[in-house]
Amino acid sequence: MNDIVKSCIESRKNALFSTYNIQDPATLSQINDYFARLEEFGKDFNDAMEFETKFASSPLAQEYTDLFVLVMNTETDVNGNAPAPQTEEKEYTVADEVADDVARLARRKARQEAYDVARDIPGLGQAMTAKQHMDLFGGIFRRKKDD
């Protein structure tokens, strides 16, 4: 295993321990077992991209996510805050998706109408146009600052 692959594994481990104050011996044992298997998985990789690609499609990736969820729901964070209370997950239906699309379309239409009204106000419309041109062409005419 090359050093970059090793650091990919260590960064995953650090993400757990730098975020959560893990004290439960069973959880610590489960984490140690997981990372031993991950190191075994990564030992033959000399390319980090190949490791990450194979890792993403392996069951170890889902196990890591499950481990993180377990720790997140059972351990305090490094600041001593208790885990967030469990909430029920809402099933997302086609009706919800259609409602989201309709709401997004209505918001977009309302924004456009407000923008059109603002453009018709004398003075404000010209200022909006000037700002738009400054934003568009400003980068071309700005001088580079000497460092």
C-alpha positions as CSV (number, residue, x, y, z in Angstrom):
1,M,0.0,0.0,0.0
2,N,1.4,3.4,-1.0
3,D,1.4,6.4,1.3
4,I,-1.5,8.1,-0.4
5,V,-3.7,5.1,-0.1
6,K,-2.7,4.8,3.5
7,S,-3.7,8.5,4.0
8,C,-7.0,7.9,2.3
9,I,-7.8,5.2,5.0
10,E,-6.4,7.4,7.8
11,S,-8.5,10.3,6.8
12,R,-11.7,8.2,7.1
13,K,-10.6,7.1,10.5
14,N,-9.8,10.7,11.5
15,A,-13.2,11.8,10.3
16,L,-14.8,9.6,12.9
17,F,-12.5,10.3,15.8
18,S,-12.2,14.1,15.2
19,T,-15.9,14.5,15.1
20,Y,-17.1,12.1,17.8
21,N,-15.9,11.3,21.3
22,I,-16.2,7.5,21.0
23,Q,-16.1,5.8,24.4
24,D,-18.2,2.6,24.0
25,P,-15.9,-0.4,23.9
26,A,-18.2,-2.3,21.5
27,T,-18.2,0.5,19.1
28,L,-14.5,1.0,19.3
29,S,-14.0,-2.7,18.6
30,Q,-16.3,-2.5,15.6
31,I,-14.4,0.5,14.3
32,N,-11.0,-1.2,14.8
33,D,-12.3,-4.4,13.0
34,Y,-13.6,-2.3,10.1
35,F,-10.3,-0.4,9.6
36,A,-8.3,-3.7,9.8
37,R,-10.4,-5.0,7.0
38,L,-10.1,-1.7,5.1
39,E,-6.3,-1.8,5.4
40,E,-6.3,-5.4,4.2
41,F,-8.5,-4.3,1.2
42,G,-6.1,-1.4,0.4
43,K,-2.8,-3.2,0.9
44,D,-2.5,-4.2,-2.8
45,F,-3.3,-0.7,-4.3
46,N,-0.5,1.5,-5.4
47,D,-2.8,4.1,-7.0
48,A,-5.1,6.2,-4.9
49,M,-7.6,6.7,-7.7
50,E,-7.9,3.0,-8.3
51,F,-8.3,2.4,-4.5
52,E,-11.1,5.0,-4.3
53,T,-12.9,3.6,-7.3
54,K,-12.8,0.1,-6.0
55,F,-13.7,1.2,-2.5
56,A,-16.7,3.1,-3.7
57,S,-18.1,0.0,-5.3
58,S,-17.2,-2.4,-2.5
59,P,-19.4,-3.3,0.5
60,L,-16.8,-1.5,2.7
61,A,-18.1,1.8,1.5
62,Q,-21.6,1.1,2.8
63,E,-20.2,-0.3,6.0
64,Y,-18.3,3.0,6.5
65,T,-21.5,4.9,6.1
66,D,-23.3,2.6,8.5
67,L,-20.5,3.0,11.0
68,F,-20.7,6.7,10.8
69,V,-24.5,6.6,11.3
70,L,-24.0,4.3,14.3
71,V,-21.5,6.6,15.9
72,M,-23.5,9.7,15.1
73,N,-26.6,8.2,16.8
74,T,-24.9,6.8,19.9
75,E,-21.9,8.9,20.8
76,T,-21.4,12.5,21.8
77,D,-19.6,14.8,19.5
78,V,-16.2,16.2,20.5
79,N,-17.9,19.2,22.1
80,G,-19.9,16.9,24.4
81,N,-23.3,17.4,22.6
82,A,-25.6,14.4,22.7
83,P,-26.7,12.7,19.5
84,A,-29.6,14.2,17.6
85,P,-33.0,12.7,18.3
86,Q,-34.2,10.1,15.8
87,T,-36.8,11.3,13.4
88,E,-39.0,9.3,11.0
89,E,-37.9,9.4,7.4
90,K,-40.7,10.7,5.1
91,E,-41.4,8.6,2.1
92,Y,-40.9,10.8,-1.0
93,T,-43.6,10.1,-3.5
94,V,-44.3,11.2,-7.1
95,A,-47.0,13.6,-5.8
96,D,-44.3,15.2,-3.6
97,E,-42.0,15.6,-6.6
98,V,-44.8,17.1,-8.7
99,A,-45.7,19.5,-5.8
100,D,-42.0,20.6,-5.6
101,D,-41.9,21.2,-9.3
102,V,-45.1,23.3,-9.3
103,A,-43.8,25.3,-6.3
104,R,-40.4,25.9,-8.0
105,L,-42.1,27.0,-11.2
106,A,-44.4,29.4,-9.2
107,R,-41.4,30.9,-7.3
108,R,-39.5,31.4,-10.6
109,K,-42.5,33.1,-12.2
110,A,-43.0,35.4,-9.2
111,R,-39.3,36.3,-9.1
112,Q,-39.4,37.1,-12.8
113,E,-42.5,39.2,-12.5
114,A,-41.0,41.2,-9.6
115,Y,-37.8,41.6,-11.7
116,D,-39.8,42.9,-14.7
117,V,-41.7,45.4,-12.5
118,A,-38.4,46.6,-11.0
119,R,-36.9,47.0,-14.6
120,D,-39.9,49.3,-15.5
121,I,-39.3,51.8,-12.6
122,P,-37.4,54.8,-14.0
123,G,-33.9,55.0,-12.6
124,L,-34.0,51.6,-11.1
125,G,-34.2,49.8,-14.4
126,Q,-31.2,51.8,-15.7
127,A,-29.2,51.0,-12.5
128,M,-30.0,47.3,-12.8
129,T,-28.8,47.4,-16.5
130,A,-25.6,49.2,-15.5
131,K,-24.9,46.7,-12.7
132,Q,-25.5,43.8,-15.1
133,H,-23.1,45.3,-17.6
134,M,-20.5,46.0,-14.9
135,D,-20.7,42.4,-13.7
136,L,-20.4,41.1,-17.2
137,F,-17.6,43.3,-18.4
138,G,-15.9,44.3,-15.2
139,G,-13.5,41.4,-15.1
140,I,-12.1,42.4,-18.5
141,F,-11.2,46.0,-17.6
142,R,-9.9,45.4,-14.0
143,R,-6.2,45.8,-13.5
144,K,-4.3,42.9,-11.9
145,K,-3.1,43.9,-8.5
146,D,0.7,43.5,-7.9
147,D,1.5,41.0,-5.2
